[in-house]
Structure formats: C-alpha cells, structure tokens
C-alpha cells in the first residue's frame, strides 16, 4: 500500500459561505451536451457537476485506504465518523457539500483526508492553465484543452474531457441528419474548401425568413461533380426542395456540371432551378489578363451590369463591355462571354438592390469558410476522417448562430414566387410552341 498522508484538525474552522446546490443548478446551461461555450463563467458552471463527482470519487478511494471498505471491520486505526456540512473550492467558487468525517480511534482526534484538505486551497485553481485550456476549446481543440481545464480544477484530466469529446461527436449527427423542409430554403450557396490535405464541399442555404443555415458538408478531395451531386442528393433526401431554387456559384466546372445534371439548369424547357454567377470571381478572372488601362476602362462597365435597374440597361452595359474587352484583350472577352448569361440572369429575378447585391457574389459562403479556417487554424494534423468531420461540424453549427439575417429579407417570399414563375414560364412557352 502506498504511503498515506493525513491532515490533523486544528480546532475551530472559519465559517464558510458556500455556494448551494440550487445556485449551482441555476447556473447550468440547459442541454449541456449540445451547447457551445459562450463565456468563462458558463464553462466553469458547466464543469462544476462533473468536477464534484470526480472529487467524491477520489475522496472515497482515500477513505477506503484510511478506514477500509465501508461496512467492514478491517482493524484499521481510522474509522468513519458520520458526515457534516462542508465545502470545497472549484474554479474559484465555494461549493457546499456533505463531507464524511474520519476519527483516529487511538488518539481520538479527527482526521481530515488529504483530498478534502487539498480542495480547501483557493490557489488550486490555476487561472493561467485554465486560460490556456480555454484557448484550445475556443478553437474546437477539445482533446487538448479540456485536460488543461480539468487540471486547473484539480481533477483528473480524463474525468471531464471524455464527456466533452463525446458531445462534439453529436454535432456531426446534428448537422448531417437534421431535417431541412421546415427551413423553407430559397437560395443555396455551394463551395469547396481545403483544410491541409483534406477537402470538403459545403452548402449554405438562405431561408424565406432571411436566416442562413449550414445545410450540409461532404468530404471530398476536390470540388468535383460527383461530390457536389452526392451532396445535393443528400440535402434533397433531408427536405431541400426538388425545384424552384436559386443557386449562386463561383463558376467551378464540377459544381456547374452537377447542377446541369440534377436540375437541368441550362435546359430552358425542363429546368427545375435557376443559377447566377458570382460577379467578384468573374471580375478577378478578367482583371488577371488585363493591363492597368484595360482594368480602368472595363471595371465601371462590368459593375454597371450588376447595378443596372433592369435587363435592358444591363444588356446595353454588357455590349459596351464586350467592345471594350475586344479592344484590349480577346482572352478577357472570351472569359466574359463564358459567363455572360449567368451574369445577366440576376436581372430576371426582378429583385431590389439589396438582394441583387447579396446574391451577386458568393461572399456569404466565403465568409463561412474563413470562419471555419479560423476555428481550425491550430490543428497541425487530422487523425482521421471522423476527427476532421467532428471538428468541422461543430465549427459549422457554432458559426451558424453568429450569422445575421440578410438585408432585404422581406422580399424573399416574392423571390420564391418569381423562381416558380421562371421555371414554369419556359415550360409553358414550350407547350404553346408545340401546339402551334
């Protein structure tokens, strides 16, 4: 048996002002397993119950060494002597509890177990270690951060960290299995993102109420058509509308191929969804091959296409831009003509300036990708696919709560109706032509 150290009672103790059990419960967050950490105070409140449980586990082990097993006379000189009110310090807070008493049968003195005495020390909470752990947790690095936090509480690192790692796994299930029909999605942004050697395709949706939702993720090394189509089919299985959606894309060939195969985007007779191109991505492509004089002349004409009040004005600006690009760089003209129809398509939606500006770029999903990169920047390597998706899903759901409603969202129901008209209108025109 290892050597046991005990602390002898030194008479009357100072009266404490402990935190009651009810006060602890009032500070807890409902649904601990699925909630994210919002502040240091919340984190401490959430860790108190498992820390107290771990304390009693260690205390009972020490009592077994001092007094032997409960209800068994083992001949030890120490004996259990009932319970009395007490408190311990966890996370710079006093927690009230009933502590067991121990008495030395030889001297008649009360003995305070080392485990209890150790948790009477206000300095046991190491704020520096706690802050280091908190930084890891804020970056979703639970496996590294929580042992530090547990250590700052004076408890075993495994007593707390396992439950938190388990809770992050639930984020993957929540993201990949939640029902989408109730979100009433009107528009979808899809983009690929690489994290070190791993890649993923992410879908961000906009509901008719203006809220943004991370619809799903699909791990793939590249943004190829197979991965995009698999993601779309999974979203549809979970409730994404089968037609009358607006897709905002950056021009990736894999994504466009998947949209054509699934929604017949370029088929004016059978199309089931509508596509617009990101103006920012296309301008970057054009500007890369232009000289300074060409950029200066082409830029106002290009952005005038988006800001035009209607399709007629946009077409006029487009003609002027074509003439400008033909004069400066034929390659730039070819790049523009490749996306011309998708750039002009935004005016067919008949939406206001705020929505037109919002849906003319892929900035919303680019912003999400930047936040995900920020959350995972400390990761040096991924253990496996499960590890990667667990962190990514947790970060997606966390950042989803930070997203604001889009400006001009009150016009989204009208946009939804307009999308239905566009798809049905072309089908009706085809029927009239056939009958004639």
N, C-alpha and C positions, 0 to 999 in steps of 0.2 A: 504493500500500500504506500502511495506517495505521502510525503510529509504534509501535515495539515497545520495551517496557521489560523489561530483564532484571535479575536479581539475581546478583551475583558471590558465589561461595562464600567464606566467611571461615574457612577451616580446619576443624578438627575440630568436629563437631557433637555435641551432647549425646545420649547414648544414650537412646532412647525405649523405652517399654513398650507396644507396640501391642496392639490387640485382634485376635486371629487370625481368619481366615476361619471356622474352626469355631465360635468363640464367637459370631460374628455369626449363623451359621445356627441355633445353639441358641436364639437369642433371637427368631427369626422365628416368626410365628403361622401355623399351617397353614391354607391356604385364604385367602390374603390378600385376594383379590378379593371374597369374600363376607362377610368378617368385619367386625364393628364395632370401633371403637376403645374400649378399656376403660381405658386409662391413658396418661399421657405417656410412660412408659418403653416401652410397647408401640408407640406411634406412632413414636417415634424408631427403634426396632428395625425397624419395617416400612419406614421411609423410607430406611434406610441403603443397601440394594442399589441402588434407582434413583438415589440421590444419588451413589454411587460411579460408576455408569455414566455419569451426566451429567458428573462430574468428568473421567473419561477422555476423553469426547467433546471437552470444552473444551481439555484438555491436548493432544490430538492436533492440534487446529486450530492451537494456538500453535506446536507443533513444526513443523508444515508451513510456517508463516510464517518460523520461525527457520532451519530446515535444508532446506526444500524438501520435495517429495514423497518418500516412502520409496522406497529402491532407485533413486533418480535423482540423478545428479550435476548439480546446478544451479549450481555455482560459488559457493555461499554460504560465508561465513567460518565459520559454525557447522555442526557435524556431529554426528550421533547417535553415542553412545559406549557402547552396551550398556545394561544395566539393573542396578539394585541395590535392595536391600531398603530400604523407607522407610515412611512413614505420613503420614496426613492427619487432621485433626480435623473430625469431623462430629457435630453435636448433642452437643458436649462429650464426645465419645468418640474415642479414637485408633483408627484403622482401618489395619491393616497392608496393604501392597501392594508390588508391584514397580514402581518408578518408572523411567522412561527417563532416561539421562544425556545431557547436551549439553556439548560442548567447543568452545572458540574456537580454531580452527586457527592463528590469528595469535599470540595470547599464550600459548596452551597452558593457559589456565585453564578450570576447569569453570564452566558457566553454569547457574544454577537457573532454570527457567521461572517466570514470574510466577504462573501458575495454581497451580503446586505451592507456591510460597512463600506465596501468599495463604491457602492451606488449612493452613498451619503456625501460623496465628494463632489462639490459643484464644478470642479475642474475636469471631471471625467469627460464632459462634452468638449471635444476638440473642434473649435469653430473653423480652424484652418483646414483640417482634414474634411470636415463637413462641406465646406465651400468647394474643395477640390472634387469631392464626390458629386456635388450638385451640378458642377460644370459638365461632368460626364453625362449625368442624367438629362440635362438640358439638350444634349446632343444625341439623345436616344441610346447612349452607350451604357445601358443598364448593368451589364455584366461587369464593367469596370467601376462604375460609380457607386453602386449600391453596397459593395463590400466596404468601401471607404466610409459611407454614411453609417453603416451598421457599426463599424469600428469606432466612430465618433460617439455613438451611443453607449459604447462599452459592451456590445453584444457580439455574438458570433456572426461572422460575415455570411454564413450560409443560412442563418435563421430568417433573414429578411430578403436577400437577393433572389432566392429561388421563386418566391411568390411573385416578384416583380417581373422576372423574365417570363414566367408563365403568363402573366397578364398581357405582355406585349404580343404574345402569340395570338391572343384573341383579337388583336387589331387586324391581323391578316384575314381572319374568318369574317370579321365585320365588314371589311372593305370589299372582299371578293364575293360575298354572298348576300349582301343587303339588297332589298327589293327596290327597283327604280321607278316603277309605274307611278307611284304617289308623288314623285318629284316633278312630274309634268315637264320633261325636258323639251326645250325648243331648239337649242343650238348645242353643237358639240365641237370642242377643240381636241385634236389628237396630235401628239408629237412624241418623238423618241428622245431618250436621254441616256447617256452613258455614265456609269459610276465605276471608275477604274476599269477593270476588264469586263464588267457585266453591263448589259444594256437592258432597257425596259421601254415599252410603249405605254404612254399614259393618256387617259381620256378624261377631259374636264367638261362637264355639262353646265348649261345655264337653264334654270327652270323658269316657268312663266312668271314667277314672283320676283325674278331678278337675282336670286341666290345662285352661287356657284357650288358645284358638287364634284368631288373626285369620283368619277364613275367606276373606274377600274384600272388595273395595271396588268401588263402581260410581258413576262420576261422574254427578251429576245436579243440576240447579239446585234442585230441591225433592224432598222425600220422597214422591213420587207413587207410585201403584200400579204404573205401567208400569216405573219404575226398580226398585222392590222385587221385582217379579215377574221381571224380567230377571236381577237378582242371584241370586234363588233358583234359577232355571233353570241359571245358570252353576255354582252350587255343587253342584247335583244332577248336572250333567254331570261334575263332577270327583270325585264319590264321596259326596256328602252323602246320607244315607238318604232314600228316597222317602216314608217314612211313619213313624209312631210317634215323632215328635219333640215336644219341648216348646218352645214359643215364648213368650218373655217380652217384652211390648210396652208402650209408653207410651200407647197409645190413639190414635195417629195414624191418620186415616181412610185414607190411601193405603196404609199397611202392612197394616191390617186387611182392606182390600178385596183386596189381593194374596194374603193368606193364605186368605181365603174362596174365591177363585177357584182357587187351586192345591191347597189341602189340604181344602177343604170344612169349615172349622173349625166353622161353626155348623150344619152338617148332621149331626144325631145318628145318621143311618143310614150315611152314606158318609164321615164324617170320617176323615182319614188323619194328623191331628196334633192337638195339644192346645195351648190358649192360656190364659195367665194374664196379668192386668193388673198394672201397676206401682202399688203402693199409694201411694207417695210422690207420683207425678204426680196421681193422682186426689184425694188429700187436698189438694194445693195448689189444684186447681180448685174444690173445695168450700169451702176456707177463704177463698178470694178474695171470696166473696159473703156470707160470714157476718160478723156483728158479733162483738165480743170475747166477749160472753156465750154466743153460739151456738158459737163455737170451743171455749170452755172446756167446754161440756157435750157437744159432739159428738166431740171428739178421743178421749177414752177409749173411747167406744163403737166408733169407727171402727177403732182399732188393736186393740181386743179381737177384732174379726172375724178379723184375721190370726193373732193369738196363741191363738185358741181351740184346744182339744185335738182337736176333731173337727167334722164338718159340722153336727151337731145344735146344739152350742153356738154355732157361727158363725152359724147361721140365727137363733138367738134374739137374738144381739147385733145382727144386721142389722135385725131387726124393731124393736128398741129405737132404733136409729139412724134408721130411717125415721120413727118417731114424733117423734123429737127434731127432725129436719130439717123435717118438716111444720109443726111449731110455730114454728120460727124463720125458715125461708126455703124457699119452694116451689121456687125455682130451684135451690137447693143439693140439694134432694131429687131433682129431675129429673136433675141431673148424676150423682148417686149411682146412681140406678136404671139409667142408661145403661150403667154398668159393673158392676152388681151381680153378674151371672152369672159374669163373668170374675174378679171378686174372690173370690167364694166357691169358684171352681173349684180353687183351690190345695189345698183340703182333700180333694178327690177323689183327689189323688196319694198320700195316706197316707204322708207323709214326716215325718221328725223335725224338731225345732225349728230346727236349724242350717240344713238345706236349705230349710226353709219360709221362713226369714228371707232367705236368699240369693236364692231365686227369686221373692220377692215384690216385688222392685224391679229397675229397670234400672241400678242403681249400677255394675255391672261395666263395661258399655259406656260409661256416662257418665264413669267414671274413665279409660278408654282415650281418650275424646275430649279430656279435659282434658290428658292427656299429649301427645297429638298437637298440641294448641294450644300447649302449652309449647314443644315442639320446633320449631315453625314461627313463633313469635311475632316473630322478627326479620325475617321476609320482608315486604317492602313491596309487592311485586307479583309475579305469576306470569307468566313469559314466554309459556307455552302450556300445553296440557293435559298434554303429555308431561313437562314440567318439574314440574307440580303432582303428577302421579301418581308420578313418580320419588321425590320427597321424601316423599310420604305413605306409599308402600310401604316405604321404608327406615325411617321412623319406626315404622310398624306392627310390622315384624319385630323392630326393636330393643326396643320396649316389650313385645312378647310374651315375650321372655326374662326380663323383670322380673316377670311375673305369677306369683303363687303358686297352689298348689293350693287349692281351696275347702274350707272346713271341712265335715266330714261327708261327704267324697267317697266313703267306703267304702260308703255306702248308694246310690250312683248306679246300680250294676248292678240293684238291686231297683227303683229308679225306672224304669229302662228296661223291665223286665218289666211294671211297673204300667201304663206308657203303652201297651204292646201289649195288655194286658187291657182297658183303657178303650175303645180303638178297636174291638176285636173283640167286646167285650161288647155294645155297642149294635147292632152288625151282627147278632149272634146273636138279640138280643131282637126285632129287626125280622123275622127269619126265622120265629120262633115265632109272632108275631102274624099273619103272612101265612098260615102253615099252618093256624092256627085258623079 
